[in-house]
Amino acid sequence: MDFGLVLQTDPPASRVVELMQRAERNGFSHGWTFDSAVLWQEPFVIYSQILARTSTLKIGPMVTNPGTRTWEVTASTFATLNDMFGNRTVCGIGRGDSAMRVAGRRPNTLARISGAMKVIRALGRGEEADPGGGTAVRFPWVKPGAEVPVWMAAYGPRALKMTGEEADGFILQLADPYLTEYMVKAVRDAAEAAGRDPSEVTVCVAAPAYVTADDSPAALAHAREQCRWFGGMVGNHVADLVAKYGARTGAVPGELTDYIKARQGYDYAHHGRSGNPDTQFVPDEIVDRFCLIGTADQHIEKLNALRALGVDQFALYDMHDAQEAVIDLYGTKIIPAVNA
């Protein structure tokens, strides 16, 4: 199993770079960041610094969207980084929750994501593509062998189907084994129906991880409070699914939708941060299911269960009060045990 580190690009950017260096030293293969231009600093500028100061780490957004930047600009950015540092980028893409809503826009449609994925992938390889204006273009400077894998974030049935049909990878932002099994199956079934080899779609589960010294009630309570924000973030996407499909139609599992009944709005000023006051509706059960919380042995047990369900990478959200400690514990104990 591969391991990734997910950060927000809060200033100073030097700390983001240092944590990514620390992750690489501890056996992490991927470095990811949020991408929301108003809330955080521009990630692609920081990616160049991360790549220059690491040797093997692959980097990318979790996730960008097809509306903040034009498709050829996004493709050129990835292709430039790859030309400078080798093929060490991955384009994670989705509807654009915070990035679009904070700027007063609606998240992108699936049709727009589909078009962007095709164009970014093709241009990143040096192939010709139409970025939406009716004119086919290509980058004459892209070298043979260049590639930009595009991984799609998804929850709903139509998005899962499109991921299986079109994306190089699937990003699932929760670590609940039941829902992971359900959604990985949906993606793989769609890939197979489209004539693809389902194993060619990389599966990445992303969630907060907090390692405790023991499993005492006090230790677990503190860990839950550090990670409760994640249930609120996921709840934004779930609320959209409920509005679209209904809460009890069978289109979306009740295990995913039931917990947002007490949700009462969301302030993006606290997005992705521990102590978010808009996430008190998230029960302890959801934190435990969606995140990795507990002792190192408990993390290892859950990661092995996720791997058995077909997960290729676990990407660790590291927004809490033990950033360095969790990176180090994963490097010294958890990653070696899982990949023994």
TORKOL-4160 file (C-alpha; in steps of 0.2 Angstrom, whole numbers, padded with zeros to 4 digits, m for minus):
340
<pt num="1" X="0000" Y="0000" Z="0000"/>
<pt num="2" X="0006" Y="0017" Z="m0004"/>
<pt num="3" X="0004" Y="0032" Z="0008"/>
<pt num="4" X="0001" Y="0050" Z="0005"/>
<pt num="5" X="0001" Y="0066" Z="0016"/>
<pt num="6" X="m0013" Y="0079" Z="0014"/>
<pt num="7" X="m0010" Y="0097" Z="0020"/>
<pt num="8" X="m0018" Y="0114" Z="0018"/>
<pt num="9" X="m0006" Y="0127" Z="0010"/>
<pt num="10" X="m0007" Y="0138" Z="0025"/>
<pt num="11" X="0007" Y="0151" Z="0027"/>
<pt num="12" X="0022" Y="0149" Z="0029"/>
<pt num="13" X="0024" Y="0139" Z="0013"/>
<pt num="14" X="0041" Y="0133" Z="0020"/>
<pt num="15" X="0032" Y="0123" Z="0033"/>
<pt num="16" X="0022" Y="0114" Z="0020"/>
<pt num="17" X="0038" Y="0110" Z="0011"/>
<pt num="18" X="0046" Y="0104" Z="0027"/>
<pt num="19" X="0032" Y="0092" Z="0032"/>
<pt num="20" X="0032" Y="0085" Z="0014"/>
<pt num="21" X="0051" Y="0082" Z="0016"/>
<pt num="22" X="0047" Y="0073" Z="0033"/>
<pt num="23" X="0034" Y="0063" Z="0025"/>
<pt num="24" X="0046" Y="0057" Z="0011"/>
<pt num="25" X="0059" Y="0052" Z="0024"/>
<pt num="26" X="0046" Y="0042" Z="0033"/>
<pt num="27" X="0041" Y="0032" Z="0018"/>
<pt num="28" X="0027" Y="0042" Z="0011"/>
<pt num="29" X="0026" Y="0041" Z="m0008"/>
<pt num="30" X="0013" Y="0055" Z="m0012"/>
<pt num="31" X="0011" Y="0073" Z="m0006"/>
<pt num="32" X="m0006" Y="0081" Z="m0008"/>
<pt num="33" X="m0014" Y="0098" Z="m0004"/>
<pt num="34" X="m0030" Y="0107" Z="m0004"/>
<pt num="35" X="m0033" Y="0118" Z="m0019"/>
<pt num="36" X="m0045" Y="0133" Z="m0014"/>
<pt num="37" X="m0037" Y="0150" Z="m0020"/>
<pt num="38" X="m0046" Y="0161" Z="m0008"/>
<pt num="39" X="m0044" Y="0150" Z="0008"/>
<pt num="40" X="m0026" Y="0145" Z="0006"/>
<pt num="41" X="m0010" Y="0150" Z="m0004"/>
<pt num="42" X="m0008" Y="0144" Z="m0022"/>
<pt num="43" X="m0003" Y="0126" Z="m0021"/>
<pt num="44" X="0006" Y="0124" Z="m0038"/>
<pt num="45" X="0019" Y="0137" Z="m0033"/>
<pt num="46" X="0022" Y="0127" Z="m0018"/>
<pt num="47" X="0023" Y="0111" Z="m0028"/>
<pt num="48" X="0038" Y="0117" Z="m0037"/>
<pt num="49" X="0047" Y="0120" Z="m0020"/>
<pt num="50" X="0042" Y="0103" Z="m0014"/>
<pt num="51" X="0048" Y="0094" Z="m0029"/>
<pt num="52" X="0064" Y="0103" Z="m0029"/>
<pt num="53" X="0067" Y="0098" Z="m0011"/>
<pt num="54" X="0062" Y="0079" Z="m0012"/>
<pt num="55" X="0068" Y="0066" Z="m0024"/>
<pt num="56" X="0054" Y="0053" Z="m0026"/>
<pt num="57" X="0038" Y="0061" Z="m0019"/>
<pt num="58" X="0023" Y="0063" Z="m0031"/>
<pt num="59" X="0013" Y="0078" Z="m0028"/>
<pt num="60" X="m0004" Y="0085" Z="m0033"/>
<pt num="61" X="m0021" Y="0093" Z="m0027"/>
<pt num="62" X="m0034" Y="0084" Z="m0017"/>
<pt num="63" X="m0043" Y="0091" Z="m0027"/>
<pt num="64" X="m0042" Y="0104" Z="m0040"/>
<pt num="65" X="m0058" Y="0107" Z="m0051"/>
<pt num="66" X="m0061" Y="0112" Z="m0069"/>
<pt num="67" X="m0068" Y="0129" Z="m0066"/>
<pt num="68" X="m0055" Y="0139" Z="m0056"/>
<pt num="69" X="m0042" Y="0138" Z="m0070"/>
<pt num="70" X="m0045" Y="0135" Z="m0089"/>
<pt num="71" X="m0041" Y="0117" Z="m0094"/>
<pt num="72" X="m0026" Y="0121" Z="m0104"/>
<pt num="73" X="m0018" Y="0131" Z="m0090"/>
<pt num="74" X="m0020" Y="0117" Z="m0078"/>
<pt num="75" X="m0013" Y="0105" Z="m0090"/>
<pt num="76" X="0002" Y="0116" Z="m0094"/>
<pt num="77" X="0006" Y="0118" Z="m0075"/>
<pt num="78" X="0006" Y="0099" Z="m0073"/>
<pt num="79" X="0016" Y="0097" Z="m0089"/>
<pt num="80" X="0029" Y="0110" Z="m0084"/>
<pt num="81" X="0032" Y="0102" Z="m0067"/>
<pt num="82" X="0034" Y="0085" Z="m0075"/>
<pt num="83" X="0046" Y="0092" Z="m0087"/>
<pt num="84" X="0056" Y="0100" Z="m0073"/>
<pt num="85" X="0056" Y="0086" Z="m0061"/>
<pt num="86" X="0051" Y="0070" Z="m0070"/>
<pt num="87" X="0033" Y="0062" Z="m0070"/>
<pt num="88" X="0030" Y="0066" Z="m0052"/>
<pt num="89" X="0013" Y="0074" Z="m0052"/>
<pt num="90" X="m0005" Y="0067" Z="m0051"/>
<pt num="91" X="m0020" Y="0078" Z="m0055"/>
<pt num="92" X="m0034" Y="0075" Z="m0042"/>
<pt num="93" X="m0050" Y="0083" Z="m0048"/>
<pt num="94" X="m0068" Y="0085" Z="m0042"/>
<pt num="95" X="m0083" Y="0097" Z="m0042"/>
<pt num="96" X="m0074" Y="0111" Z="m0033"/>
<pt num="97" X="m0083" Y="0112" Z="m0016"/>
<pt num="98" X="m0074" Y="0126" Z="m0006"/>
<pt num="99" X="m0065" Y="0133" Z="m0021"/>
<pt num="100" X="m0081" Y="0137" Z="m0031"/>
<pt num="101" X="m0093" Y="0141" Z="m0017"/>
<pt num="102" X="m0081" Y="0153" Z="m0008"/>
<pt num="103" X="m0080" Y="0163" Z="m0024"/>
<pt num="104" X="m0099" Y="0163" Z="m0026"/>
<pt num="105" X="m0100" Y="0150" Z="m0040"/>
<pt num="106" X="m0108" Y="0133" Z="m0040"/>
<pt num="107" X="m0098" Y="0117" Z="m0040"/>
<pt num="108" X="m0094" Y="0110" Z="m0058"/>
<pt num="109" X="m0105" Y="0098" Z="m0067"/>
<pt num="110" X="m0100" Y="0080" Z="m0070"/>
<pt num="111" X="m0100" Y="0084" Z="m0089"/>
<pt num="112" X="m0087" Y="0098" Z="m0086"/>
<pt num="113" X="m0076" Y="0087" Z="m0076"/>
<pt num="114" X="m0077" Y="0073" Z="m0089"/>
<pt num="115" X="m0071" Y="0086" Z="m0102"/>
<pt num="116" X="m0057" Y="0093" Z="m0092"/>
<pt num="117" X="m0050" Y="0076" Z="m0087"/>
<pt num="118" X="m0049" Y="0071" Z="m0106"/>
<pt num="119" X="m0041" Y="0088" Z="m0110"/>
<pt num="120" X="m0028" Y="0088" Z="m0096"/>
<pt num="121" X="m0023" Y="0070" Z="m0098"/>
<pt num="122" X="m0021" Y="0072" Z="m0117"/>
<pt num="123" X="m0011" Y="0089" Z="m0117"/>
<pt num="124" X="m0001" Y="0082" Z="m0103"/>
<pt num="125" X="0005" Y="0068" Z="m0114"/>
<pt num="126" X="0009" Y="0080" Z="m0128"/>
<pt num="127" X="m0007" Y="0075" Z="m0138"/>
<pt num="128" X="m0019" Y="0087" Z="m0146"/>
<pt num="129" X="m0035" Y="0092" Z="m0138"/>
<pt num="130" X="m0049" Y="0105" Z="m0138"/>
<pt num="131" X="m0049" Y="0114" Z="m0122"/>
<pt num="132" X="m0067" Y="0120" Z="m0125"/>
<pt num="133" X="m0066" Y="0134" Z="m0137"/>
<pt num="134" X="m0068" Y="0124" Z="m0153"/>
<pt num="135" X="m0049" Y="0124" Z="m0157"/>
<pt num="136" X="m0038" Y="0109" Z="m0155"/>
<pt num="137" X="m0021" Y="0113" Z="m0147"/>
<pt num="138" X="m0005" Y="0104" Z="m0141"/>
<pt num="139" X="0010" Y="0108" Z="m0131"/>
<pt num="140" X="0025" Y="0107" Z="m0143"/>
<pt num="141" X="0037" Y="0106" Z="m0129"/>
<pt num="142" X="0031" Y="0091" Z="m0120"/>
<pt num="143" X="0043" Y="0077" Z="m0121"/>
<pt num="144" X="0039" Y="0059" Z="m0126"/>
<pt num="145" X="0034" Y="0048" Z="m0111"/>
<pt num="146" X="0026" Y="0062" Z="m0102"/>
<pt num="147" X="0010" Y="0059" Z="m0093"/>
<pt num="148" X="m0002" Y="0067" Z="m0081"/>
<pt num="149" X="m0013" Y="0054" Z="m0072"/>
<pt num="150" X="m0030" Y="0061" Z="m0067"/>
<pt num="151" X="m0039" Y="0054" Z="m0052"/>
<pt num="152" X="m0057" Y="0059" Z="m0048"/>
<pt num="153" X="m0065" Y="0062" Z="m0031"/>
<pt num="154" X="m0083" Y="0054" Z="m0030"/>
<pt num="155" X="m0097" Y="0049" Z="m0019"/>
<pt num="156" X="m0113" Y="0049" Z="m0029"/>
<pt num="157" X="m0119" Y="0035" Z="m0041"/>
<pt num="158" X="m0116" Y="0045" Z="m0057"/>
<pt num="159" X="m0099" Y="0051" Z="m0051"/>
<pt num="160" X="m0093" Y="0034" Z="m0046"/>
<pt num="161" X="m0099" Y="0027" Z="m0063"/>
<pt num="162" X="m0089" Y="0041" Z="m0072"/>
<pt num="163" X="m0074" Y="0038" Z="m0062"/>
<pt num="164" X="m0074" Y="0019" Z="m0067"/>
<pt num="165" X="m0077" Y="0024" Z="m0085"/>
<pt num="166" X="m0064" Y="0038" Z="m0087"/>
<pt num="167" X="m0052" Y="0041" Z="m0073"/>
<pt num="168" X="m0035" Y="0034" Z="m0069"/>
<pt num="169" X="m0039" Y="0034" Z="m0051"/>
<pt num="170" X="m0053" Y="0035" Z="m0038"/>
<pt num="171" X="m0051" Y="0047" Z="m0023"/>
<pt num="172" X="m0063" Y="0042" Z="m0009"/>
<pt num="173" X="m0063" Y="0054" Z="0006"/>
<pt num="174" X="m0068" Y="0043" Z="0020"/>
<pt num="175" X="m0061" Y="0027" Z="0027"/>
<pt num="176" X="m0076" Y="0018" Z="0032"/>
<pt num="177" X="m0074" Y="m0001" Z="0027"/>
<pt num="178" X="m0092" Y="m0004" Z="0023"/>
<pt num="179" X="m0093" Y="0012" Z="0012"/>
<pt num="180" X="m0076" Y="0009" Z="0004"/>
<pt num="181" X="m0081" Y="m0008" Z="m0001"/>
<pt num="182" X="m0098" Y="m0002" Z="m0008"/>
<pt num="183" X="m0090" Y="0012" Z="m0018"/>
<pt num="184" X="m0074" Y="0003" Z="m0024"/>
<pt num="185" X="m0086" Y="m0010" Z="m0031"/>
<pt num="186" X="m0097" Y="0003" Z="m0040"/>
<pt num="187" X="m0081" Y="0010" Z="m0048"/>
<pt num="188" X="m0074" Y="m0007" Z="m0053"/>
<pt num="189" X="m0091" Y="m0013" Z="m0060"/>
<pt num="190" X="m0092" Y="0003" Z="m0071"/>
<pt num="191" X="m0074" Y="0001" Z="m0077"/>
<pt num="192" X="m0077" Y="m0017" Z="m0082"/>
<pt num="193" X="m0094" Y="m0012" Z="m0091"/>
<pt num="194" X="m0084" Y="0001" Z="m0101"/>
<pt num="195" X="m0072" Y="m0012" Z="m0106"/>
<pt num="196" X="m0058" Y="m0007" Z="m0095"/>
<pt num="197" X="m0047" Y="m0017" Z="m0083"/>
<pt num="198" X="m0054" Y="m0012" Z="m0066"/>
<pt num="199" X="m0037" Y="m0015" Z="m0058"/>
<pt num="200" X="m0030" Y="m0001" Z="m0069"/>
<pt num="201" X="m0040" Y="0012" Z="m0059"/>
<pt num="202" X="m0030" Y="0016" Z="m0043"/>
<pt num="203" X="m0040" Y="0017" Z="m0027"/>
<pt num="204" X="m0035" Y="0031" Z="m0015"/>
<pt num="205" X="m0044" Y="0032" Z="0002"/>
<pt num="206" X="m0041" Y="0049" Z="0011"/>
<pt num="207" X="m0045" Y="0053" Z="0029"/>
<pt num="208" X="m0038" Y="0060" Z="0045"/>
<pt num="209" X="m0027" Y="0049" Z="0055"/>
<pt num="210" X="m0023" Y="0052" Z="0074"/>
<pt num="211" X="m0012" Y="0040" Z="0083"/>
<pt num="212" X="m0015" Y="0039" Z="0102"/>
<pt num="213" X="m0003" Y="0032" Z="0115"/>
<pt num="214" X="m0017" Y="0021" Z="0122"/>
<pt num="215" X="m0035" Y="0017" Z="0119"/>
<pt num="216" X="m0041" Y="0026" Z="0135"/>
<pt num="217" X="m0057" Y="0036" Z="0134"/>
<pt num="218" X="m0048" Y="0052" Z="0137"/>
<pt num="219" X="m0035" Y="0049" Z="0123"/>
<pt num="220" X="m0049" Y="0044" Z="0111"/>
<pt num="221" X="m0060" Y="0059" Z="0115"/>
<pt num="222" X="m0045" Y="0071" Z="0111"/>
<pt num="223" X="m0042" Y="0062" Z="0095"/>
<pt num="224" X="m0060" Y="0063" Z="0090"/>
<pt num="225" X="m0061" Y="0082" Z="0093"/>
<pt num="226" X="m0045" Y="0084" Z="0082"/>
<pt num="227" X="m0053" Y="0075" Z="0068"/>
<pt num="228" X="m0072" Y="0079" Z="0069"/>
<pt num="229" X="m0070" Y="0092" Z="0056"/>
<pt num="230" X="m0069" Y="0079" Z="0043"/>
<pt num="231" X="m0087" Y="0073" Z="0045"/>
<pt num="232" X="m0092" Y="0091" Z="0042"/>
<pt num="233" X="m0082" Y="0092" Z="0026"/>
<pt num="234" X="m0089" Y="0076" Z="0020"/>
<pt num="235" X="m0106" Y="0082" Z="0025"/>
<pt num="236" X="m0105" Y="0096" Z="0012"/>
<pt num="237" X="m0104" Y="0083" Z="m0002"/>
<pt num="238" X="m0117" Y="0072" Z="0006"/>
<pt num="239" X="m0129" Y="0086" Z="0008"/>
<pt num="240" X="m0128" Y="0089" Z="m0011"/>
<pt num="241" X="m0131" Y="0070" Z="m0014"/>
<pt num="242" X="m0147" Y="0071" Z="m0003"/>
<pt num="243" X="m0153" Y="0086" Z="m0012"/>
<pt num="244" X="m0150" Y="0077" Z="m0029"/>
<pt num="245" X="m0156" Y="0059" Z="m0025"/>
<pt num="246" X="m0165" Y="0060" Z="m0009"/>
<pt num="247" X="m0161" Y="0052" Z="0008"/>
<pt num="248" X="m0169" Y="0036" Z="0007"/>
<pt num="249" X="m0171" Y="0032" Z="m0012"/>
<pt num="250" X="m0157" Y="0018" Z="m0012"/>
<pt num="251" X="m0146" Y="0029" Z="m0024"/>
<pt num="252" X="m0135" Y="0033" Z="m0009"/>
<pt num="253" X="m0132" Y="0022" Z="0006"/>
<pt num="254" X="m0140" Y="0027" Z="0022"/>
<pt num="255" X="m0124" Y="0024" Z="0031"/>
<pt num="256" X="m0118" Y="0039" Z="0022"/>
<pt num="257" X="m0133" Y="0051" Z="0023"/>
<pt num="258" X="m0141" Y="0048" Z="0040"/>
<pt num="259" X="m0128" Y="0057" Z="0050"/>
<pt num="260" X="m0131" Y="0074" Z="0042"/>
<pt num="261" X="m0149" Y="0076" Z="0048"/>
<pt num="262" X="m0143" Y="0088" Z="0062"/>
<pt num="263" X="m0132" Y="0098" Z="0050"/>
<pt num="264" X="m0136" Y="0117" Z="0051"/>
<pt num="265" X="m0125" Y="0126" Z="0038"/>
<pt num="266" X="m0107" Y="0127" Z="0035"/>
<pt num="267" X="m0094" Y="0141" Z="0037"/>
<pt num="268" X="m0079" Y="0139" Z="0025"/>
<pt num="269" X="m0068" Y="0150" Z="0036"/>
<pt num="270" X="m0066" Y="0134" Z="0047"/>
<pt num="271" X="m0065" Y="0122" Z="0032"/>
<pt num="272" X="m0054" Y="0107" Z="0036"/>
<pt num="273" X="m0048" Y="0113" Z="0053"/>
<pt num="274" X="m0049" Y="0105" Z="0070"/>
<pt num="275" X="m0061" Y="0114" Z="0081"/>
<pt num="276" X="m0073" Y="0118" Z="0067"/>
<pt num="277" X="m0088" Y="0125" Z="0076"/>
<pt num="278" X="m0100" Y="0119" Z="0062"/>
<pt num="279" X="m0096" Y="0101" Z="0064"/>
<pt num="280" X="m0103" Y="0097" Z="0082"/>
<pt num="281" X="m0117" Y="0088" Z="0073"/>
<pt num="282" X="m0105" Y="0074" Z="0068"/>
<pt num="283" X="m0107" Y="0060" Z="0081"/>
<pt num="284" X="m0092" Y="0050" Z="0088"/>
<pt num="285" X="m0097" Y="0035" Z="0078"/>
<pt num="286" X="m0095" Y="0044" Z="0062"/>
<pt num="287" X="m0078" Y="0050" Z="0067"/>
<pt num="288" X="m0072" Y="0033" Z="0071"/>
<pt num="289" X="m0079" Y="0026" Z="0055"/>
<pt num="290" X="m0073" Y="0039" Z="0043"/>
<pt num="291" X="m0056" Y="0042" Z="0051"/>
<pt num="292" X="m0041" Y="0032" Z="0058"/>
<pt num="293" X="m0041" Y="0035" Z="0077"/>
<pt num="294" X="m0032" Y="0025" Z="0091"/>
<pt num="295" X="m0016" Y="0016" Z="0094"/>
<pt num="296" X="m0004" Y="0011" Z="0081"/>
<pt num="297" X="m0010" Y="m0007" Z="0081"/>
<pt num="298" X="m0028" Y="m0001" Z="0078"/>
<pt num="299" X="m0022" Y="0009" Z="0063"/>
<pt num="300" X="m0013" Y="m0006" Z="0056"/>
<pt num="301" X="m0028" Y="m0017" Z="0058"/>
<pt num="302" X="m0039" Y="m0004" Z="0049"/>
<pt num="303" X="m0027" Y="m0001" Z="0035"/>
<pt num="304" X="m0025" Y="m0020" Z="0032"/>
<pt num="305" X="m0044" Y="m0021" Z="0031"/>
<pt num="306" X="m0044" Y="m0007" Z="0018"/>
<pt num="307" X="m0030" Y="m0015" Z="0008"/>
<pt num="308" X="m0040" Y="m0031" Z="0007"/>
<pt num="309" X="m0055" Y="m0021" Z="0000"/>
<pt num="310" X="m0044" Y="m0015" Z="m0015"/>
<pt num="311" X="m0036" Y="0001" Z="m0008"/>
<pt num="312" X="m0020" Y="0005" Z="m0016"/>
<pt num="313" X="m0016" Y="0021" Z="m0006"/>
<pt num="314" X="m0020" Y="0029" Z="0010"/>
<pt num="315" X="m0019" Y="0047" Z="0010"/>
<pt num="316" X="m0017" Y="0054" Z="0028"/>
<pt num="317" X="m0025" Y="0071" Z="0032"/>
<pt num="318" X="m0013" Y="0079" Z="0044"/>
<pt num="319" X="m0023" Y="0094" Z="0050"/>
<pt num="320" X="m0022" Y="0092" Z="0069"/>
<pt num="321" X="m0011" Y="0096" Z="0084"/>
<pt num="322" X="0001" Y="0081" Z="0081"/>
<pt num="323" X="0007" Y="0083" Z="0063"/>
<pt num="324" X="0025" Y="0078" Z="0065"/>
<pt num="325" X="0021" Y="0065" Z="0078"/>
<pt num="326" X="0009" Y="0056" Z="0067"/>
<pt num="327" X="0020" Y="0057" Z="0051"/>
<pt num="328" X="0035" Y="0049" Z="0062"/>
<pt num="329" X="0024" Y="0036" Z="0069"/>
<pt num="330" X="0018" Y="0031" Z="0052"/>
<pt num="331" X="0036" Y="0030" Z="0046"/>
<pt num="332" X="0043" Y="0020" Z="0061"/>
<pt num="333" X="0029" Y="0008" Z="0065"/>
<pt num="334" X="0013" Y="0009" Z="0054"/>
<pt num="335" X="0020" Y="0009" Z="0036"/>
<pt num="336" X="0033" Y="m0005" Z="0039"/>
<pt num="337" X="0020" Y="m0016" Z="0048"/>
<pt num="338" X="0007" Y="m0014" Z="0034"/>
<pt num="339" X="0020" Y="m0017" Z="0020"/>
<pt num="340" X="0030" Y="m0030" Z="0029"/>
